[in-house]
Structure formats: structure tokens, C-alpha cells
């Protein structure tokens, strides 16, 4: 080990790493809470307008300025319909399957994109939740080794001599656990919100496809 890398340097680096983990965790938590609330509000508003529209043209006009995952899914469906309805030669992908299957593929692709968007950040929470305790344990092990060396040099193993350095070494483990617990809880709660929003997007895509092929089936 280089002379500049002392046990104190390693322990301090461990604690700073855990502090960074904690900051990242809470930034992700607050951002995802805002994102899910934002999506839920816009999805609810758009769904109400969409299902109350008199026809697909009215729903299409409402989609132009709407926000949220459901609006973007609808826009992808309307874009496919517009492209499929254009006269003249079309790309070969328009002849690879039936119009209904092609529209379903377009909607499913947009649902997958929206799912990836709302899942972003959860991987970091899972990684922090699983690694933070081990980072803290690493700092504790290094701290205990340093404490043992100091006790050996002092030539005394009394309780007063041992308790202080060992107690300081255990701080890293405590901090690691304190960082991991919010990350685990937030990951589980946010994952449930992801599943609920994914279900809402899939249901909307199914409803859009059903309406599209019962009102104005595109000609391919």
C-alpha cells in the first residue's frame, strides 16, 4: 500500500462515498416522486379527454398539445395511421404483417419506450441498496485493523483502550446501513408505481387499437 494511502484516508474515503450514495439516493427519490405525480396527473387528464372525444380526429387534435405517456402513445398510433393512409408506395415494413398487427407493434414499441423512461434511475437505487452495506463494512474492517494496530503499539487491551477505536470503526457500517435502507424502501415502492403505470399504458394501447379498427381502419 502506498505510504500516502493511510487507514484514515481509506475510512474517510469510505464515508465520503457513502455520503455521495446518500445524496444520489435522495435526488432520485424526489425526482421519481415528482415524475410519477406528473405522469399520473397528465395521464388522468388526457384519458378523460380522449375517451370523451366524439371521434378519432377530435382525439387526435387533443393529442397535439397533450403531455404524458398516454398522450405520447396516442401520438405514435396516430402517426402510424397517417403514414399508412398516405397514397403511393410504402416501405416494406407495411407489408410484413396485417394492419392491426402493425399498429399493435407501433403502440407496443412506444409503451416500451415509456416504460424505459419511467424505470430510469431505479437501477441506481438497487445498486446503492445492495452495495452500501458492503462499502460501510469495508470501512469498518479497515478501521478495526487500524485500531488493533494502535492497541498493539500501545501495549494495553483495557476496555477504555479498545472501545473507542472499535466504536469509531463501526460508524462506517452504521452509515452504510442508513444509506441502504431508504434506497431499498424507495426501490420497492417506486417499482410498484412503475408496474401500475405500465399496466395503465398497456390498457390504453389496447383500447386505442380497438377503437382505431372499429372506426377507421387504415388502408395498407
C-alpha positions as CSV (number, residue, x, y, z in Angstrom):
1,X,0.0,0.0,0.0
2,X,1.5,3.4,-0.9
3,X,2.5,5.5,2.1
4,X,0.1,8.2,1.2
5,X,-2.9,5.8,1.5
6,X,-3.3,5.5,5.2
7,X,-6.1,3.7,7.0
8,X,-7.6,7.0,8.0
9,X,-7.6,8.0,4.3
10,X,-9.5,4.8,3.4
11,X,-12.0,5.2,6.1
12,X,-12.7,8.9,5.2
13,X,-13.0,7.9,1.6
14,X,-15.5,5.2,2.5
15,X,-17.6,7.7,4.4
16,X,-17.5,10.3,1.7
17,X,-18.5,7.6,-0.8
18,X,-21.5,6.7,1.4
19,X,-22.4,10.4,1.6
20,X,-22.4,10.6,-2.2
21,X,-24.5,7.4,-2.4
22,X,-27.0,9.0,0.0
23,X,-27.2,12.3,-2.0
24,X,-27.8,10.3,-5.2
25,X,-30.5,8.2,-3.5
26,X,-32.5,11.1,-2.3
27,X,-32.1,13.0,-5.5
28,X,-33.5,10.0,-7.4
29,X,-36.3,9.5,-4.8
30,X,-37.5,13.1,-5.0
31,X,-37.2,13.2,-8.8
32,X,-39.1,10.0,-9.3
33,X,-41.8,11.1,-6.9
34,X,-42.3,14.2,-8.9
35,X,-42.1,12.3,-12.2
36,X,-44.8,9.8,-11.2
37,X,-47.0,12.5,-9.9
38,X,-46.5,14.5,-13.1
39,X,-47.3,11.4,-15.3
40,X,-50.3,10.4,-13.2
41,X,-51.8,13.9,-13.5
42,X,-51.3,14.2,-17.2
43,X,-52.4,10.6,-17.9
44,X,-55.6,11.1,-16.0
45,X,-56.4,14.4,-17.7
46,X,-55.6,13.0,-21.2
47,X,-57.5,9.8,-20.7
48,X,-60.7,11.7,-19.7
49,X,-60.4,13.9,-22.8
50,X,-59.6,11.0,-25.1
51,X,-62.4,8.8,-24.1
52,X,-64.9,11.7,-24.2
53,X,-63.9,12.7,-27.8
54,X,-66.6,12.2,-30.4
55,X,-64.2,10.6,-32.9
56,X,-60.6,9.8,-33.6
57,X,-60.0,13.2,-35.3
58,X,-61.1,15.1,-32.3
59,X,-58.9,12.8,-30.1
60,X,-56.0,13.4,-32.5
61,X,-56.4,17.2,-32.2
62,X,-56.3,16.9,-28.4
63,X,-53.2,14.8,-28.5
64,X,-51.1,17.5,-30.3
65,X,-50.6,19.7,-27.2
66,X,-51.1,17.0,-24.5
67,X,-48.4,15.7,-22.2
68,X,-47.7,12.4,-20.5
69,X,-47.0,8.8,-21.5
70,X,-50.6,8.1,-22.7
71,X,-50.6,11.2,-25.0
72,X,-47.2,10.1,-26.5
73,X,-48.6,6.6,-27.0
74,X,-51.7,8.0,-28.8
75,X,-49.5,10.3,-30.9
76,X,-47.4,7.2,-32.1
77,X,-50.7,5.5,-33.0
78,X,-52.0,8.5,-34.9
79,X,-48.6,8.9,-36.7
80,X,-48.7,5.3,-37.9
81,X,-52.3,5.8,-39.1
82,X,-51.3,8.9,-41.0
83,X,-48.3,7.2,-42.6
84,X,-50.4,4.1,-43.5
85,X,-53.1,6.2,-45.1
86,X,-50.8,8.1,-47.5
87,X,-51.2,7.1,-51.1
88,X,-48.4,5.6,-53.2
89,X,-45.7,3.1,-52.4
90,X,-44.9,2.4,-48.8
91,X,-41.9,0.9,-47.0
92,X,-41.7,-2.9,-47.0
93,X,-42.5,-2.9,-43.3
94,X,-46.1,-2.0,-44.1
95,X,-46.4,-5.4,-45.9
96,X,-44.8,-7.6,-43.3
97,X,-48.0,-8.2,-41.4
98,X,-51.6,-7.2,-41.1
99,X,-52.6,-3.5,-40.4
100,X,-53.8,-4.4,-36.9
101,X,-50.6,-6.2,-36.0
102,X,-48.5,-3.3,-37.4
103,X,-50.4,-0.8,-35.3
104,X,-50.1,-3.0,-32.3
105,X,-46.3,-3.2,-32.8
106,X,-46.1,0.6,-33.1
107,X,-48.1,1.1,-29.9
108,X,-46.1,-1.6,-28.0
109,X,-42.9,0.0,-29.1
110,X,-43.9,3.3,-27.7
111,X,-45.1,1.6,-24.5
112,X,-41.7,0.0,-24.1
113,X,-40.0,3.4,-24.6
114,X,-42.2,5.0,-21.9
115,X,-41.5,2.1,-19.6
116,X,-37.8,2.6,-20.0
117,X,-38.3,6.3,-19.3
118,X,-40.1,5.7,-16.0
119,X,-37.8,2.9,-14.9
120,X,-34.7,5.2,-15.3
121,X,-32.9,5.7,-12.1
122,X,-34.2,2.6,-10.4
123,X,-31.1,0.6,-11.3
124,X,-29.0,3.1,-9.3
125,X,-31.3,2.7,-6.3
126,X,-30.9,-1.1,-6.5
127,X,-27.2,-0.8,-6.9
128,X,-26.8,1.5,-3.9
129,X,-29.1,-0.6,-1.8
130,X,-27.0,-3.7,-2.4
131,X,-23.5,-2.2,-2.2
132,X,-23.8,0.5,0.5
133,X,-23.7,-2.0,3.4
134,X,-20.6,-3.7,2.0
135,X,-18.9,-0.3,1.4
136,X,-19.6,0.5,5.1
137,X,-18.4,-2.9,6.2
138,X,-15.2,-2.4,4.2
139,X,-14.6,0.8,6.1
140,X,-15.3,-0.9,9.4
141,X,-12.8,-3.7,8.7
142,X,-10.1,-1.3,7.8
143,X,-10.9,0.7,10.9
144,X,-10.8,-2.3,13.1
145,X,-7.4,-3.4,11.6
146,X,-6.1,0.1,12.3
147,X,-7.5,0.1,15.8
148,X,-5.9,-3.3,16.5
149,X,-2.5,-2.0,15.3
150,X,-2.8,1.1,17.5
151,X,-3.8,-1.0,20.5
152,X,-0.8,-3.3,19.9
153,X,1.5,-0.4,19.8
154,X,0.0,1.0,23.0
155,X,0.6,-2.4,24.7
156,X,-2.8,-2.1,26.5
157,X,-6.0,-4.1,25.9
158,X,-8.2,-2.5,28.5
159,X,-11.8,-1.7,27.8
160,X,-11.2,2.0,27.6
161,X,-8.4,1.5,25.1
162,X,-10.4,-0.9,22.9
163,X,-13.9,0.6,23.0
164,X,-13.0,4.0,21.4
165,X,-11.2,2.9,18.2
166,X,-13.6,-0.1,17.6
167,X,-16.6,2.1,18.1
168,X,-15.3,4.6,15.6
169,X,-14.7,1.8,13.1
170,X,-18.3,0.6,13.4
171,X,-19.6,4.0,12.3
172,X,-18.9,3.1,8.7
173,X,-21.2,0.1,8.9
174,X,-23.9,2.1,10.6
175,X,-23.7,4.8,7.9
176,X,-23.8,2.1,5.1
177,X,-27.0,0.6,6.6
178,X,-28.5,4.0,7.0
179,X,-27.8,4.7,3.3
180,X,-29.1,1.3,2.1
181,X,-32.4,1.3,4.0
182,X,-34.0,4.3,2.2
183,X,-32.7,3.0,-1.1
184,X,-34.4,-0.4,-0.6
185,X,-37.7,1.0,0.5
186,X,-37.8,3.6,-2.3
187,X,-36.9,1.0,-4.9
188,X,-39.7,-1.3,-3.8
189,X,-42.3,1.5,-3.6
190,X,-41.2,3.0,-7.0
191,X,-41.2,-0.4,-8.7
192,X,-44.8,-0.8,-7.7
193,X,-45.6,2.6,-9.2
194,X,-43.8,1.5,-12.4
195,X,-45.9,-1.6,-12.7
196,X,-49.1,0.4,-12.2
197,X,-48.2,2.9,-14.8
198,X,-47.1,0.2,-17.2
199,X,-50.5,-1.5,-16.8
200,X,-52.3,1.7,-17.4
201,X,-50.2,2.3,-20.6
202,X,-50.9,-1.3,-21.9
203,X,-54.6,-0.9,-21.2
204,X,-54.7,2.4,-23.1
205,X,-52.8,0.9,-26.0
206,X,-55.3,-2.0,-26.2
207,X,-58.2,0.4,-26.1
208,X,-56.7,2.7,-28.7
209,X,-56.2,-0.2,-31.1
210,X,-59.7,-1.5,-30.5
211,X,-61.2,1.9,-31.2
212,X,-59.0,2.5,-34.3
213,X,-60.0,-0.7,-36.0
214,X,-63.7,-0.3,-35.2
215,X,-64.0,3.3,-36.5
216,X,-61.4,4.0,-39.2
217,X,-59.3,1.0,-40.2
218,X,-56.2,2.2,-42.1
219,X,-55.7,1.0,-45.6
220,X,-52.3,-0.5,-46.3
